[in-house]
């Protein structure tokens, strides 16, 4: 209904912000990552939005980018995951990390999000695994110990690489299955154009 808002950032809180659009202040609940990416108060900003309509309430949620909004919309289709829990998940992990956790069925990581228990995490995996379009990480997972692949993937995500870039960079690794450092070097070499 309301796809995005463009206006002046009037205020920024710990869980939301207010955007002044032509003299009307819109309060948007946002993830901590999206809030951190906002410009200084008084600057103009465009924020993607999702309007959640309930019988007794209208809530507006804001997103820094389309990837975050898309994942939020998928998360809230899962039974037991409402907008507040969806936002908590995006505040806890980046969209790429969360999507990869679902793809590799990492119940422990998903259930570490406030408001998500083990059963809800399993339901999220069941409902969303095929809908997220995460590249097949199974080939690397079969050749490398899960802990090593996860450690290298998390390091690359921390460096700002996207999930598809990481999956492609990890292809062709033939070193020790337990050596996360060697896998990381292999991926970085490929990402740097060395292979």
Secondary structure, 3 states (H helix, E strand, C coil): CCCEEEEEEEEECCCEEEEEECCEEEEEEECHHHHHCCCCCCCEEEEEEEEEEECCEEEEEEECCHHHHHHHHHHCCCCCCCHHHHHHHHHHCCHHHHHHHHHCCCHHHHCCCCCCCHHHHHHHHHHHCCCCCCCCCHHHHHHCCHHHHHHHHHHHHHCCCCHHHHHHHHCCCCCCCCCHHHHHHHHHHHHCCCC
